[in-house]
Amino acid sequence: MYTNRDSKEKAEDRDGYSQRTYLIMFVIALVIFIATTLMAWPHKLDGWQLSVFREINNLNFGSTGTTIAKWVSEGLGAGYAIAACVLIPLFFKRFKLAWRFFVIAGGTTAVFYVIKKMVNEPRPIAMLHGNLHQRVVETGPGFPSGHETAATALALTLWIILPSRWRWICAVWCLTVAFSRLYLGVHTPGDVFGGFAIGYMAVCFLRLLPHKFLKKVRLDTEHMLSPDW
């Protein structure tokens, strides 16, 4: 027989993970974020980062490959993806799910924007003095990758509601956006790892907040797929 507390915890763990697991994952993501921030701080692209960047950036899939990479970046890691994740649940009257996507996307956008200004890492084209394949022009600081941050936050939010047999989609989502950013020549490996860490921390942080607070602000996972608000 479940107590009220047990039932709440059971509802919160609908994806099969306990709060302790989320805490461990949050700490791991935090360590990755700190490590990548320290790598970005000197504004250099060398060592293993340069090797990985060259391996991916030197691939050549022609104009079709570049077009697909652009579609992947913008369609899965930018405003289009955020809009789709919010508007599609709204259309089907899944208001709590739409709200969760909106909050996680808005929160991570604010965080990565502040960090970009603080670290102010140049793009690869500046650090490599033009010696690369830049297949799209992007300005502003590089670290962290905003596209990878958004992709990770949205994909891991989707993870919560997907059946286990379909969760591989979330991993593919994150990996393809990361690959596209390196292939296009606009981010370093550290940039995409940093973006991944921010998105991961955001999802974990939301799951670690007190259930009463989450319920009050309609961010609990109870009845998330029902039309109830």
Contacts in CASP RR format, 6 or more apart in sequence:
PFRMAT RR
TARGET T0000
AUTHOR 0000-0000-0000
METHOD contacts of the structure
MODEL  1
MYTNRDSKEKAEDRDGYSQRTYLIMFVIALVIFIATTLMAWPHKLDGWQL
SVFREINNLNFGSTGTTIAKWVSEGLGAGYAIAACVLIPLFFKRFKLAWR
FFVIAGGTTAVFYVIKKMVNEPRPIAMLHGNLHQRVVETGPGFPSGHETA
ATALALTLWIILPSRWRWICAVWCLTVAFSRLYLGVHTPGDVFGGFAIGY
MAVCFLRLLPHKFLKKVRLDTEHMLSPDW
2 10 0 8 1.000
8 211 0 8 1.000
8 222 0 8 1.000
9 19 0 8 1.000
9 211 0 8 1.000
11 220 0 8 1.000
11 221 0 8 1.000
11 222 0 8 1.000
12 19 0 8 1.000
12 207 0 8 1.000
12 211 0 8 1.000
12 220 0 8 1.000
12 221 0 8 1.000
12 222 0 8 1.000
13 19 0 8 1.000
14 160 0 8 1.000
14 221 0 8 1.000
14 224 0 8 1.000
15 159 0 8 1.000
15 160 0 8 1.000
15 221 0 8 1.000
17 25 0 8 1.000
17 207 0 8 1.000
19 207 0 8 1.000
19 208 0 8 1.000
22 204 0 8 1.000
22 207 0 8 1.000
22 208 0 8 1.000
23 204 0 8 1.000
23 208 0 8 1.000
25 200 0 8 1.000
25 204 0 8 1.000
26 200 0 8 1.000
26 201 0 8 1.000
26 204 0 8 1.000
26 205 0 8 1.000
26 208 0 8 1.000
29 196 0 8 1.000
29 197 0 8 1.000
29 198 0 8 1.000
29 199 0 8 1.000
29 200 0 8 1.000
29 201 0 8 1.000
29 204 0 8 1.000
30 197 0 8 1.000
30 201 0 8 1.000
32 193 0 8 1.000
32 194 0 8 1.000
32 196 0 8 1.000
32 197 0 8 1.000
33 144 0 8 1.000
33 194 0 8 1.000
33 195 0 8 1.000
33 197 0 8 1.000
33 198 0 8 1.000
33 201 0 8 1.000
36 143 0 8 1.000
36 144 0 8 1.000
36 190 0 8 1.000
36 191 0 8 1.000
36 193 0 8 1.000
36 194 0 8 1.000
36 195 0 8 1.000
36 197 0 8 1.000
37 115 0 8 1.000
37 119 0 8 1.000
37 143 0 8 1.000
37 194 0 8 1.000
39 49 0 8 1.000
39 190 0 8 1.000
40 119 0 8 1.000
40 121 0 8 1.000
40 142 0 8 1.000
40 143 0 8 1.000
40 144 0 8 1.000
40 188 0 8 1.000
40 190 0 8 1.000
40 191 0 8 1.000
41 119 0 8 1.000
41 121 0 8 1.000
43 120 0 8 1.000
43 121 0 8 1.000
43 122 0 8 1.000
43 127 0 8 1.000
44 127 0 8 1.000
45 53 0 8 1.000
45 124 0 8 1.000
45 127 0 8 1.000
45 128 0 8 1.000
45 188 0 8 1.000
48 189 0 8 1.000
49 188 0 8 1.000
49 189 0 8 1.000
49 190 0 8 1.000
52 182 0 8 1.000
52 189 0 8 1.000
53 124 0 8 1.000
53 132 0 8 1.000
53 182 0 8 1.000
53 185 0 8 1.000
53 188 0 8 1.000
53 189 0 8 1.000
56 179 0 8 1.000
56 182 0 8 1.000
56 183 0 8 1.000
57 124 0 8 1.000
57 132 0 8 1.000
57 133 0 8 1.000
57 182 0 8 1.000
57 183 0 8 1.000
57 185 0 8 1.000
58 133 0 8 1.000
59 183 0 8 1.000
60 133 0 8 1.000
61 68 0 8 1.000
61 69 0 8 1.000
61 183 0 8 1.000
66 135 0 8 1.000
66 136 0 8 1.000
66 184 0 8 1.000
69 135 0 8 1.000
69 179 0 8 1.000
69 180 0 8 1.000
69 183 0 8 1.000
69 184 0 8 1.000
70 135 0 8 1.000
70 136 0 8 1.000
70 180 0 8 1.000
70 184 0 8 1.000
72 176 0 8 1.000
72 177 0 8 1.000
72 179 0 8 1.000
72 180 0 8 1.000
73 136 0 8 1.000
73 147 0 8 1.000
73 177 0 8 1.000
73 180 0 8 1.000
73 181 0 8 1.000
73 184 0 8 1.000
74 80 0 8 1.000
75 81 0 8 1.000
76 151 0 8 1.000
76 173 0 8 1.000
76 176 0 8 1.000
76 177 0 8 1.000
77 146 0 8 1.000
77 147 0 8 1.000
77 148 0 8 1.000
77 150 0 8 1.000
77 151 0 8 1.000
77 154 0 8 1.000
77 177 0 8 1.000
78 147 0 8 1.000
78 150 0 8 1.000
79 150 0 8 1.000
81 150 0 8 1.000
81 151 0 8 1.000
81 154 0 8 1.000
82 101 0 8 1.000
82 105 0 8 1.000
82 106 0 8 1.000
82 150 0 8 1.000
82 154 0 8 1.000
85 98 0 8 1.000
85 101 0 8 1.000
85 105 0 8 1.000
85 154 0 8 1.000
85 157 0 8 1.000
85 158 0 8 1.000
86 98 0 8 1.000
86 101 0 8 1.000
86 102 0 8 1.000
86 105 0 8 1.000
87 98 0 8 1.000
89 95 0 8 1.000
89 97 0 8 1.000
89 98 0 8 1.000
89 101 0 8 1.000
90 98 0 8 1.000
93 227 0 8 1.000
94 224 0 8 1.000
94 225 0 8 1.000
94 226 0 8 1.000
94 227 0 8 1.000
95 227 0 8 1.000
95 228 0 8 1.000
95 229 0 8 1.000
96 218 0 8 1.000
96 219 0 8 1.000
96 223 0 8 1.000
96 224 0 8 1.000
96 226 0 8 1.000
96 228 0 8 1.000
96 229 0 8 1.000
97 161 0 8 1.000
97 224 0 8 1.000
97 225 0 8 1.000
99 218 0 8 1.000
99 219 0 8 1.000
100 157 0 8 1.000
100 206 0 8 1.000
100 219 0 8 1.000
100 224 0 8 1.000
101 154 0 8 1.000
101 157 0 8 1.000
103 206 0 8 1.000
103 219 0 8 1.000
104 153 0 8 1.000
104 154 0 8 1.000
104 157 0 8 1.000
104 202 0 8 1.000
104 203 0 8 1.000
104 206 0 8 1.000
105 150 0 8 1.000
105 153 0 8 1.000
105 154 0 8 1.000
107 202 0 8 1.000
108 149 0 8 1.000
108 150 0 8 1.000
108 153 0 8 1.000
108 198 0 8 1.000
108 199 0 8 1.000
108 202 0 8 1.000
109 146 0 8 1.000
109 149 0 8 1.000
109 150 0 8 1.000
111 149 0 8 1.000
111 198 0 8 1.000
111 202 0 8 1.000
112 144 0 8 1.000
112 146 0 8 1.000
112 149 0 8 1.000
112 195 0 8 1.000
112 198 0 8 1.000
115 143 0 8 1.000
115 144 0 8 1.000
115 198 0 8 1.000
116 140 0 8 1.000
116 141 0 8 1.000
116 142 0 8 1.000
116 143 0 8 1.000
116 144 0 8 1.000
116 146 0 8 1.000
117 141 0 8 1.000
119 141 0 8 1.000
119 143 0 8 1.000
120 141 0 8 1.000
121 141 0 8 1.000
121 142 0 8 1.000
121 143 0 8 1.000
121 188 0 8 1.000
121 191 0 8 1.000
122 141 0 8 1.000
122 142 0 8 1.000
123 138 0 8 1.000
123 139 0 8 1.000
123 140 0 8 1.000
123 141 0 8 1.000
123 142 0 8 1.000
123 186 0 8 1.000
123 187 0 8 1.000
124 132 0 8 1.000
124 134 0 8 1.000
124 185 0 8 1.000
124 186 0 8 1.000
124 187 0 8 1.000
124 188 0 8 1.000
125 132 0 8 1.000
125 134 0 8 1.000
125 185 0 8 1.000
127 188 0 8 1.000
132 185 0 8 1.000
133 185 0 8 1.000
134 184 0 8 1.000
134 185 0 8 1.000
134 186 0 8 1.000
135 183 0 8 1.000
135 184 0 8 1.000
135 185 0 8 1.000
136 184 0 8 1.000
136 185 0 8 1.000
136 186 0 8 1.000
138 186 0 8 1.000
142 186 0 8 1.000
142 187 0 8 1.000
142 188 0 8 1.000
142 191 0 8 1.000
143 188 0 8 1.000
143 190 0 8 1.000
143 191 0 8 1.000
143 194 0 8 1.000
144 190 0 8 1.000
144 191 0 8 1.000
144 192 0 8 1.000
144 194 0 8 1.000
144 195 0 8 1.000
144 197 0 8 1.000
144 198 0 8 1.000
145 178 0 8 1.000
145 181 0 8 1.000
145 187 0 8 1.000
145 191 0 8 1.000
145 192 0 8 1.000
145 194 0 8 1.000
145 195 0 8 1.000
146 195 0 8 1.000
147 177 0 8 1.000
147 180 0 8 1.000
147 181 0 8 1.000
148 174 0 8 1.000
148 177 0 8 1.000
148 178 0 8 1.000
148 181 0 8 1.000
148 187 0 8 1.000
148 191 0 8 1.000
148 192 0 8 1.000
148 194 0 8 1.000
148 195 0 8 1.000
148 196 0 8 1.000
149 194 0 8 1.000
149 195 0 8 1.000
149 196 0 8 1.000
149 198 0 8 1.000
149 199 0 8 1.000
150 199 0 8 1.000
151 173 0 8 1.000
151 174 0 8 1.000
151 177 0 8 1.000
151 178 0 8 1.000
152 174 0 8 1.000
152 195 0 8 1.000
152 196 0 8 1.000
152 198 0 8 1.000
152 199 0 8 1.000
152 200 0 8 1.000
152 203 0 8 1.000
153 198 0 8 1.000
153 199 0 8 1.000
153 202 0 8 1.000
153 203 0 8 1.000
154 173 0 8 1.000
155 169 0 8 1.000
155 170 0 8 1.000
155 171 0 8 1.000
155 173 0 8 1.000
155 174 0 8 1.000
156 170 0 8 1.000
156 199 0 8 1.000
156 200 0 8 1.000
156 203 0 8 1.000
157 203 0 8 1.000
158 169 0 8 1.000
158 170 0 8 1.000
158 173 0 8 1.000
159 167 0 8 1.000
159 170 0 8 1.000
160 221 0 8 1.000
160 224 0 8 1.000
161 224 0 8 1.000
161 225 0 8 1.000
162 169 0 8 1.000
162 170 0 8 1.000
174 196 0 8 1.000
177 192 0 8 1.000
178 192 0 8 1.000
178 196 0 8 1.000
181 187 0 8 1.000
181 191 0 8 1.000
181 192 0 8 1.000
182 188 0 8 1.000
182 189 0 8 1.000
182 192 0 8 1.000
206 214 0 8 1.000
206 219 0 8 1.000
209 219 0 8 1.000
211 220 0 8 1.000
214 220 0 8 1.000
215 222 0 8 1.000
218 229 0 8 1.000
END
